[in-house]
Amino acid sequence: MRYRLLKNTDVKLSQLGFGTMRLPILHNNEKLIDKESASELLQYAIDHGVNYYDTAWNYHLKASESFLGEFLHETGQREKVYVATKLPCWECREYADFDRLLDQQLENLKTDYIDFYLLHALDSYRFNKIHELGVADFMDKAKASGKVRYMGFSFHDDYEAFRPILDAYPFDFAQIQYNYMDDDFQAGDRGLRDIADKGISSVIMEPLRGGQIVKKPVGKLKEIWDSFHTDLTPAALALKYVLNREEVTTLLSGMGTMEEVVENIRICSEYGVGSLTEKEMDMIRVLRDYYRNETRVDCTACNYCNDCPEGIPISRIFTFYNEAHIYGDAANMREKYKKNVKNKHKANQCVECGQCEEACPQNLPIREDLKKAHSFLMDS
Ligand SMILES: NC(=O)c1ccc[n+]([C@@H]2O[C@H](COP(=O)([O-])OP(=O)(O)OC[C@H]3O[C@@H](n4cnc5c(N)ncnc54)[C@H](OP(=O)(O)O)[C@@H]3O)[C@@H](O)[C@H]2O)c1
């Protein structure tokens, strides 16, 4: 594994961090983490030098923090790794909520300190709200008490909202969505440079766009891949792009299978700044145009919306809709939608409560997009 320094410290972070948002599950139930398989993935990662583990209050319907805490505690490996978790800002209505949530998270994680603590999924509205509640004072105190070592934030809003947040507090690091499709989306390239100018570290989330840019190429996409005669896998190309940036300290991938863990460790052990060739960059430009043209909904399947009161599998439906176009596979995706999504959970059952849109870090007009997806997928 290759490592990079957390700026202004002597802490070395592995280039690959483990995102615990997409762990293997049982019975198709997000809350039921398959502890045996997930523990094997974590152990393999630890044994191969991955030292950054990212969780959050809401991942796996609130089961992720406890699972990670239990695993590290029971195996006696808490001191071996850095643990990152996040303040669920949307749950904070008064100052006391900050302390209450942090204490609960320490308990979930079975630890008395959190290495990296982030204000979770900030947009300008959310940040202003917690700022008024006194979050800066809370962050000072959390660090002074030793409960938190490094303070940061994760960001999902337009670039214009980024700089005011970055400048509002002496953060130690910032976490942004960055991949070859999103270099000018949200914080993007400009945000990455701003973080470096500030002299702090960047942690990257969704480097594979939640899996969207790494599926096995077929159809037109395969023709593009074949025309470049490369041995790289889609994951290697996408991660190389991120690793090539010197502003990046570590990238997080939400890995759910051993194949993914093994491959991503190999990639992050092999490549670093300066590894991306001109030919690979040309390929990325062509792929980026293709994906941008064919993607219908900019969903990264983070599943922050998975609490839909009607049980609509929102990200799954958007995946069918996108993949029908990206892979030219409309008939298959329509069949999957018709057969695998029960009528009572189909997109036309949306009651437009808007809860999903409040949770969506991509700020997608989910209600409208569901209508379009349903109409396309029900077509024969
Ligand atoms: N703070 C925030 O607001 C926020 C938001 C989003 C994410 N995050 C954090 O950032 C982490 C990373 O984001 P992400 O999970 O979206 O990362 P990502 O690496 O962009 O996407 C992960 C998905 O990519 C696919 N994948 C991973 N490795 C692969 C490989 N070698 N070959 C083929 N496919 C591969 C898997 O999809 P399949 O399951 O389809 O195979 C996996 O679920 C999350 O786990 C979470 O901890 C934070």
The ligand as a Gaussian input file, in Angstrom:
#p B3LYP/6-31G(d) Opt

LIG

0 1
 N      -20.037000      12.008000       3.366000
 C      -20.885000      11.798000       2.417000
 O      -21.775000      12.597000       2.173000
 C      -20.702000      10.530000       1.636000
 C      -21.488000      10.264000       0.506000
 C      -21.221000       9.146000      -0.190000
 C      -20.213000       8.298000       0.227000
 N      -19.483000       8.555000       1.335000
 C      -18.407000       7.657000       1.823000
 O      -17.480000       7.483000       0.803000
 C      -17.312000       6.093000       0.560000
 C      -16.974000       5.916000      -0.873000
 O      -18.058000       6.267000      -1.739000
 P      -18.634000       5.157000      -2.678000
 O      -18.999000       3.957000      -1.873000
 O      -19.689000       5.783000      -3.512000
 O      -17.327000       4.784000      -3.537000
 P      -17.135000       4.275000      -5.003000
 O      -15.826000       3.584000      -4.997000
 O      -17.344000       5.372000      -5.971000
 O      -18.310000       3.246000      -5.268000
 C      -18.375000       2.007000      -4.613000
 C      -19.061000       1.012000      -5.524000
 O      -18.227000       0.807000      -6.664000
 C      -18.198000      -0.549000      -7.023000
 N      -16.795000      -1.014000      -6.922000
 C      -15.883000      -0.783000      -5.949000
 N      -14.694000      -1.324000      -6.273000
 C      -14.866000      -1.909000      -7.491000
 C      -14.008000      -2.632000      -8.352000
 N      -12.721000      -2.839000      -8.082000
 N      -14.519000      -3.097000      -9.533000
 C      -15.795000      -2.889000      -9.859000
 N      -16.670000      -2.213000      -9.077000
 C      -16.199000      -1.719000      -7.910000
 C      -19.135000      -1.264000      -6.103000
 O      -20.381000      -1.244000      -6.763000
 P      -21.275000      -2.566000      -6.923000
 O      -21.742000      -2.825000      -5.533000
 O      -22.330000      -2.115000      -7.890000
 O      -20.347000      -3.620000      -7.437000
 C      -19.232000      -0.368000      -4.901000
 O      -20.452000      -0.485000      -4.235000
 C      -18.639000       5.468000       1.004000
 O      -18.565000       4.098000       1.244000
 C      -18.883000       6.279000       2.239000
 O      -18.123000       5.752000       3.301000
 C      -19.705000       9.655000       2.024000

